[in-house]
Amino acid sequence: MAILFPRIIQAKQIIRRSLSMEIPKGYLAIYVGEQEKKRFVVPVWLLSQPAFQELLDQAEQEFGFAHQMGGLTIPCSEYTFSDIASQLGAL
């Protein structure tokens, strides 16, 4: 469980630095896509879900947690992200 907390803290710090539109408290912006990136605003609790952890691992391997988009970027298709987020009740 303790392994999850550094990732969540890093993701929150990136979101705070983002110059994008306001994000409601308890949510964060995630950029998803293989070519063009689409912005999703999802609840923070999504970060702790095991299915979502796999996506975070992919993002960490490809980008680290600092990426030019200014937010958390996940290198998967929009369909894959939407499917996982919908199954977890986040979208």
N, CA and C atoms as an extended XYZ file, in Angstrom:
273
Properties=species:S:1:pos:R:3:atomname:S:1:resname:S:1:resid:I:1 pbc="F F F"
N         0.807       -1.196        0.000 N   MET     1
C         0.000        0.000        0.000 CA  MET     1
C         0.849        1.258        0.000 C   MET     1
N         1.953        1.265        0.718 N   ALA     2
C         2.790        2.464        0.815 CA  ALA     2
C         3.384        2.847       -0.527 C   ALA     2
N         3.490        1.912       -1.445 N   ILE     3
C         4.038        2.198       -2.766 CA  ILE     3
C         3.125        3.145       -3.539 C   ILE     3
N         1.848        3.100       -3.282 N   LEU     4
C         0.895        3.935       -4.012 CA  LEU     4
C         1.020        5.410       -3.650 C   LEU     4
N         1.338        5.716       -2.407 N   PHE     5
C         1.327        7.088       -1.961 CA  PHE     5
C         2.310        8.001       -2.686 C   PHE     5
N         3.562        7.601       -2.943 N   PRO     6
C         4.456        8.494       -3.680 CA  PRO     6
C         3.916        8.835       -5.072 C   PRO     6
N         3.314        7.882       -5.742 N   ARG     7
C         2.747        8.141       -7.067 CA  ARG     7
C         1.612        9.145       -6.995 C   ARG     7
N         0.752        8.983       -6.017 N   ILE     8
C        -0.376        9.891       -5.864 CA  ILE     8
C         0.121       11.293       -5.548 C   ILE     8
N         1.094       11.404       -4.671 N   ILE     9
C         1.648       12.706       -4.306 CA  ILE     9
C         2.296       13.366       -5.518 C   ILE     9
N         3.075       12.608       -6.286 N   GLN    10
C         3.713       13.156       -7.483 CA  GLN    10
C         2.663       13.618       -8.490 C   GLN    10
N         1.635       12.816       -8.699 N   ALA    11
C         0.592       13.177       -9.651 CA  ALA    11
C        -0.132       14.447       -9.214 C   ALA    11
N        -0.426       14.564       -7.914 N   LYS    12
C        -1.097       15.764       -7.412 CA  LYS    12
C        -0.227       17.013       -7.603 C   LYS    12
N         1.079       16.884       -7.377 N   GLN    13
C         1.978       18.019       -7.545 CA  GLN    13
C         2.016       18.479       -8.994 C   GLN    13
N         2.020       17.551       -9.910 N   ILE    14
C         2.023       17.902      -11.333 CA  ILE    14
C         0.753       18.637      -11.698 C   ILE    14
N        -0.365       18.149      -11.202 N   ILE    15
C        -1.646       18.778      -11.509 CA  ILE    15
C        -1.687       20.202      -10.963 C   ILE    15
N        -1.167       20.408       -9.772 N   ARG    16
C        -1.166       21.758       -9.193 CA  ARG    16
C        -0.367       22.733      -10.040 C   ARG    16
N         0.719       22.238      -10.659 N   ARG    17
C         1.561       23.108      -11.479 CA  ARG    17
C         0.942       23.382      -12.844 C   ARG    17
N        -0.026       22.592      -13.214 N   SER    18
C        -0.629       22.721      -14.537 CA  SER    18
C        -1.305       24.087      -14.684 C   SER    18
N        -1.150       24.667      -15.839 N   LEU    19
C        -1.781       25.964      -16.116 CA  LEU    19
C        -3.121       25.801      -16.816 C   LEU    19
N        -3.632       24.585      -16.848 N   SER    20
C        -4.898       24.321      -17.526 CA  SER    20
C        -6.075       24.840      -16.708 C   SER    20
N        -7.281       24.627      -17.232 N   MET    21
C        -8.497       25.106      -16.583 CA  MET    21
C        -8.620       24.566      -15.170 C   MET    21
N        -9.461       25.200      -14.380 N   GLU    22
C        -9.683       24.792      -12.994 CA  GLU    22
C       -10.205       23.366      -12.937 C   GLU    22
N        -9.740       22.664      -11.949 N   ILE    23
C       -10.154       21.288      -11.731 CA  ILE    23
C       -10.824       21.244      -10.367 C   ILE    23
N       -12.012       20.649      -10.273 N   PRO    24
C       -12.695       20.594       -8.977 CA  PRO    24
C       -11.868       19.851       -7.935 C   PRO    24
N       -12.035       20.223       -6.696 N   LYS    25
C       -11.325       19.560       -5.606 CA  LYS    25
C       -11.692       18.076       -5.597 C   LYS    25
N       -10.680       17.230       -5.438 N   GLY    26
C       -10.902       15.792       -5.418 CA  GLY    26
C       -10.803       15.149       -6.792 C   GLY    26
N       -10.446       15.942       -7.808 N   TYR    27
C       -10.313       15.449       -9.178 CA  TYR    27
C        -8.942       15.816       -9.723 C   TYR    27
N        -8.541       15.182      -10.820 N   LEU    28
C        -7.304       15.542      -11.482 CA  LEU    28
C        -7.463       15.381      -12.980 C   LEU    28
N        -6.632       16.096      -13.714 N   ALA    29
C        -6.656       16.027      -15.174 CA  ALA    29
C        -5.660       14.965      -15.626 C   ALA    29
N        -6.104       14.154      -16.568 N   ILE    30
C        -5.248       13.126      -17.147 CA  ILE    30
C        -5.344       13.272      -18.658 C   ILE    30
N        -4.190       13.247      -19.318 N   TYR    31
C        -4.149       13.298      -20.775 CA  TYR    31
C        -3.928       11.888      -21.287 C   TYR    31
N        -4.774       11.472      -22.220 N   VAL    32
C        -4.763       10.095      -22.707 CA  VAL    32
C        -4.755       10.093      -24.225 C   VAL    32
N        -4.006        9.168      -24.784 N   GLY    33
C        -4.007        8.988      -26.226 CA  GLY    33
C        -2.644        8.590      -26.733 C   GLY    33
N        -2.639        7.950      -27.882 N   GLU    34
C        -1.385        7.497      -28.461 CA  GLU    34
C        -0.796        8.558      -29.388 C   GLU    34
N        -1.617        9.236      -30.145 N   GLN    35
C        -1.159       10.317      -31.023 CA  GLN    35
C        -1.590       11.650      -30.420 C   GLN    35
N        -2.857       12.004      -30.640 N   GLU    36
C        -3.399       13.211      -30.030 CA  GLU    36
C        -3.851       12.887      -28.624 C   GLU    36
N        -3.642       13.814      -27.726 N   LYS    37
C        -4.002       13.600      -26.333 CA  LYS    37
C        -5.352       14.244      -26.035 C   LYS    37
N        -6.214       13.489      -25.359 N   LYS    38
C        -7.504       14.003      -24.923 CA  LYS    38
C        -7.456       14.157      -23.416 C   LYS    38
N        -8.032       15.233      -22.921 N   ARG    39
C        -8.001       15.533      -21.489 CA  ARG    39
C        -9.246       14.966      -20.811 C   ARG    39
N        -9.038       14.212      -19.745 N   PHE    40
C       -10.110       13.690      -18.917 CA  PHE    40
C        -9.923       14.243      -17.517 C   PHE    40
N       -11.012       14.554      -16.846 N   VAL    41
C       -10.969       14.963      -15.442 CA  VAL    41
C       -11.632       13.842      -14.664 C   VAL    41
N       -10.846       13.206      -13.796 N   VAL    42
C       -11.317       12.020      -13.075 CA  VAL    42
C       -11.108       12.195      -11.575 C   VAL    42
N       -11.862       11.451      -10.765 N   PRO    43
C       -11.669       11.540       -9.312 CA  PRO    43
C       -10.307       10.995       -8.891 C   PRO    43
N        -9.727       11.578       -7.859 N   VAL    44
C        -8.406       11.191       -7.372 CA  VAL    44
C        -8.384        9.740       -6.904 C   VAL    44
N        -9.489        9.246       -6.343 N   TRP    45
C        -9.499        7.870       -5.837 CA  TRP    45
C        -9.185        6.856       -6.928 C   TRP    45
N        -9.359        7.240       -8.184 N   LEU    46
C        -9.081        6.333       -9.302 CA  LEU    46
C        -7.613        5.897       -9.303 C   LEU    46
N        -6.715        6.750       -8.834 N   LEU    47
C        -5.282        6.442       -8.823 CA  LEU    47
C        -4.933        5.219       -7.988 C   LEU    47
N        -5.726        4.908       -6.992 N   SER    48
C        -5.413        3.785       -6.109 CA  SER    48
C        -5.995        2.454       -6.572 C   SER    48
N        -6.739        2.445       -7.661 N   GLN    49
C        -7.356        1.209       -8.146 CA  GLN    49
C        -6.333        0.342       -8.883 C   GLN    49
N        -6.310       -0.972       -8.612 N   PRO    50
C        -5.318       -1.860       -9.240 CA  PRO    50
C        -5.310       -1.803      -10.767 C   PRO    50
N        -6.472       -1.756      -11.393 N   ALA    51
C        -6.510       -1.694      -12.862 CA  ALA    51
C        -5.869       -0.408      -13.370 C   ALA    51
N        -6.040        0.662      -12.632 N   PHE    52
C        -5.473        1.942      -13.029 CA  PHE    52
C        -3.974        1.997      -12.755 C   PHE    52
N        -3.512        1.227      -11.766 N   GLN    53
C        -2.089        1.181      -11.447 CA  GLN    53
C        -1.266        0.697      -12.637 C   GLN    53
N        -1.810       -0.224      -13.432 N   GLU    54
C        -1.113       -0.704      -14.625 CA  GLU    54
C        -0.892        0.436      -15.615 C   GLU    54
N        -1.894        1.297      -15.766 N   LEU    55
C        -1.742        2.452      -16.655 CA  LEU    55
C        -0.701        3.423      -16.115 C   LEU    55
N        -0.676        3.596      -14.798 N   LEU    56
C         0.332        4.478      -14.198 CA  LEU    56
C         1.739        3.930      -14.403 C   LEU    56
N         1.876        2.615      -14.327 N   ASP    57
C         3.186        2.005      -14.582 CA  ASP    57
C         3.645        2.284      -16.010 C   ASP    57
N         2.731        2.180      -16.975 N   GLN    58
C         3.058        2.484      -18.373 CA  GLN    58
C         3.483        3.939      -18.513 C   GLN    58
N         2.746        4.830      -17.870 N   ALA    59
C         3.064        6.258      -17.945 CA  ALA    59
C         4.432        6.545      -17.341 C   ALA    59
N         4.716        5.914      -16.215 N   GLU    60
C         6.007        6.128      -15.558 CA  GLU    60
C         7.158        5.634      -16.432 C   GLU    60
N         6.983        4.483      -17.071 N   GLN    61
C         8.031        3.936      -17.923 CA  GLN    61
C         8.270        4.807      -19.152 C   GLN    61
N         7.198        5.335      -19.731 N   GLU    62
C         7.353        6.105      -20.967 CA  GLU    62
C         7.734        7.556      -20.727 C   GLU    62
N         7.106        8.207      -19.746 N   PHE    63
C         7.300        9.642      -19.561 CA  PHE    63
C         7.945       10.024      -18.240 C   PHE    63
N         7.960        9.151      -17.262 N   GLY    64
C         8.238        9.583      -15.910 CA  GLY    64
C         6.973       10.291      -15.449 C   GLY    64
N         7.065       11.181      -14.494 N   PHE    65
C         5.866       11.911      -14.096 CA  PHE    65
C         5.947       13.386      -14.476 C   PHE    65
N         6.947       13.767      -15.234 N   ALA    66
C         7.037       15.133      -15.746 CA  ALA    66
C         6.928       15.049      -17.261 C   ALA    66
N         5.885       15.629      -17.815 N   HIS    67
C         5.653       15.556      -19.248 CA  HIS    67
C         5.226       16.920      -19.741 C   HIS    67
N         5.472       17.194      -20.995 N   GLN    68
C         5.216       18.516      -21.575 CA  GLN    68
C         3.756       18.955      -21.520 C   GLN    68
N         2.829       18.040      -21.364 N   MET    69
C         1.416       18.411      -21.319 CA  MET    69
C         1.075       19.143      -20.021 C   MET    69
N         1.919       19.041      -19.012 N   GLY    70
C         1.665       19.733      -17.758 CA  GLY    70
C         0.753       18.964      -16.823 C   GLY    70
N         0.399       17.766      -17.159 N   GLY    71
C        -0.455       16.936      -16.323 CA  GLY    71
C        -0.020       15.496      -16.447 C   GLY    71
N        -0.739       14.633      -15.807 N   LEU    72
C        -0.449       13.214      -15.882 CA  LEU    72
C        -0.851       12.721      -17.267 C   LEU    72
N         0.096       12.118      -17.997 N   THR    73
C        -0.148       11.632      -19.352 CA  THR    73
C        -0.015       10.126      -19.366 C   THR    73
N        -1.022        9.456      -19.930 N   ILE    74
C        -1.020        7.995      -19.987 CA  ILE    74
C        -0.991        7.563      -21.445 C   ILE    74
N         0.009        6.749      -21.824 N   PRO    75
C         0.180        6.332      -23.219 CA  PRO    75
C        -0.663        5.112      -23.591 C   PRO    75
N        -1.962        5.284      -23.612 N   CYS    76
C        -2.847        4.208      -24.056 CA  CYS    76
C        -3.938        4.836      -24.909 C   CYS    76
N        -4.716        4.012      -25.561 N   SER    77
C        -5.791        4.551      -26.399 CA  SER    77
C        -6.891        5.132      -25.514 C   SER    77
N        -7.642        6.065      -26.074 N   GLU    78
C        -8.762        6.646      -25.347 CA  GLU    78
C        -9.777        5.568      -24.998 C   GLU    78
N        -9.953        4.623      -25.912 N   TYR    79
C       -10.904        3.535      -25.689 CA  TYR    79
C       -10.506        2.714      -24.459 C   TYR    79
N        -9.226        2.342      -24.357 N   THR    80
C        -8.749        1.550      -23.220 CA  THR    80
C        -8.957        2.307      -21.916 C   THR    80
N        -8.567        3.585      -21.899 N   PHE    81
C        -8.724        4.390      -20.696 CA  PHE    81
C       -10.198        4.524      -20.322 C   PHE    81
N       -11.041        4.843      -21.293 N   SER    82
C       -12.476        5.009      -21.026 CA  SER    82
C       -13.086        3.718      -20.509 C   SER    82
N       -12.668        2.591      -21.084 N   ASP    83
C       -13.187        1.294      -20.658 CA  ASP    83
C       -12.828        1.022      -19.199 C   ASP    83
N       -11.570        1.213      -18.833 N   ILE    84
C       -11.138        0.977      -17.447 CA  ILE    84
C       -11.824        1.944      -16.490 C   ILE    84
N       -11.833        3.223      -16.842 N   ALA    85
C       -12.445        4.236      -15.967 CA  ALA    85
C       -13.952        3.989      -15.805 C   ALA    85
N       -14.619        3.576      -16.877 N   SER    86
C       -16.055        3.302      -16.797 CA  SER    86
C       -16.328        2.082      -15.917 C   SER    86
N       -15.518        1.040      -16.062 N   GLN    87
C       -15.705       -0.150      -15.225 CA  GLN    87
C       -15.542        0.170      -13.737 C   GLN    87
N       -14.681        1.136      -13.444 N   LEU    88
C       -14.449        1.538      -12.057 CA  LEU    88
C       -15.443        2.595      -11.578 C   LEU    88
N       -16.303        3.062      -12.473 N   GLY    89
C       -17.307        4.052      -12.103 CA  GLY    89
C       -16.802        5.479      -12.046 C   GLY    89
N       -15.696        5.763      -12.729 N   ALA    90
C       -15.108        7.102      -12.692 CA  ALA    90
C       -15.617        8.006      -13.806 C   ALA    90
N       -16.170        7.433      -14.862 N   LEU    91
C       -16.674        8.247      -15.985 CA  LEU    91
C       -18.163        8.068      -16.134 C   LEU    91
